[in-house]
């Protein structure tokens, strides 16, 4: 990959975003990479497999993340009533209380990024990123 490639630029931007977000979530006790799981569960309980699919991660990553979240009291895993081999994951009240602080940190990062380019460019970039994401989705 060339140093000026889109992939490298996007990876660097993602890395900077991760540093920004993690630096602000660490005081809440949230380890790196756990907040997407909390956000994905906001709408309600999900099967562990569905959570894995939604976040585009592998099963082992999901299992490790959920073990950490469960140990901290932020999520609860229980057997699925229809199929005891499957797990249903849901936020606890303690986990739900983290949603607003997490969203605030993510909004701060978004605001910081947007402040760096003019509004017209923001709209164009958004349109292009959506277009690119739609055309690169794997089946």
N, C-alpha and C positions, 0 to 999 in steps of 0.2 A: 504494500500500500504506500502510496506517495504521501509525504508529510502534509500536503495540502488537500488531502482527500476529504470528502464529506464524512466518511466513516470516522476518521481521526478527529475531525472537528466536533462531530456529534458526541463521540466518546469523551472528549475533553470537557465539553459542556456538561455532559451527564456527571462526570467526576466532580466538577466544581459544584454542581447542584447537590450532589450527595454530601460533599463536605459541608456546604452551607446548612442543609437540612439536619444532618447528623449532629453538627455542632450545637444546634438549638434543641434537638430532641434528647440528647444525652442527659441533660439535667432532669428530664422527666423519667429517666431510667430505661428509655427505649433504646435497645441496641440497634446497630446498623441493619437496615433492610427490613425491619419488622412493621413499620407503619403501613406499607401497602396492604398487609393482611388485615389490619384493623379497619382500614378504609373499605376494603372489599366486603367486610362483614357488616358494614353499617346498615344496609337495607334489610338484614335479617340473616338467620342461620343458613349455612351452605354445607353441602357435602364436602368433605375434605378434597375429594377428587375434582369437584367443580371449582373449588378455590384454586387448586393447582392450575387448572386449565385457564381460569380467568386471569391469573397473574403471569401466565406463560413461563412457569418455572417447573422444575422436575419434582417428582413426588418426595424425594429425599430432602430437598430444600424446604418444602412445605412442612414435612414432619419435624424437622429441626426447629424451624421458626415457630411452629405451633407448640412445641414442647417448651420453648422459652417463654412464649406468651402465656401458656397455661401455668407454668411455674410461678410467673409473676401475678397470676390472678386476673389476667386481662381477657382470656378466652376460656371457654369450657368446651371440651370434646365429650361427646356421648355417643353411644351406639345408635344407629339409625333404627327407628321402630320397624320399618319395612324390611330391612336387611341388616342384621346385627354385625355382619362383616364390614360394613361401611360405618364411617364416623361422620357425625354432624357437628359442625363447629359454630359456636355463637359467641358474641361478645358478652362479657359480664358487665355489671353496672360500672365496675372499676375501669374496664376497657372502654366502655361507651364514654366515660368521662374524659378519656384521652383524645377523642375525636376532634373536638373544637381546637385544642392546642395544636394538634397535628395539622389541621386544616389552616390554622393561622400561620404556621411556619411555612407551609407550602405556598400560601398566598403571598407571604413576604418575599419568597424566592421568585415567584412569578412577577411580582411588582418590580423587584430589583432588575430582573432581565428586561422587562418592558421599558423601564426608565432609560435604557441605554440606546434605544432606537426610536425614530419618529413613529407616530401613530400609523401613518400610511404604510410604512415598512412592516410594522407589527401585523397589520391586516394581511398584507401580502405573504409574510412568512407563515402566518397561521394557515392561510389557504393552501400554500405549497406543502406544508407539513402534513395537513389532512390528506391532500391529494396523494402524496408519497406513501403515507401510511396505508391508505386504502388500496394502493396498487402493489404493495409489498406483503400483504397479509398471506401467510401460509395457510393452506387448507387444514 
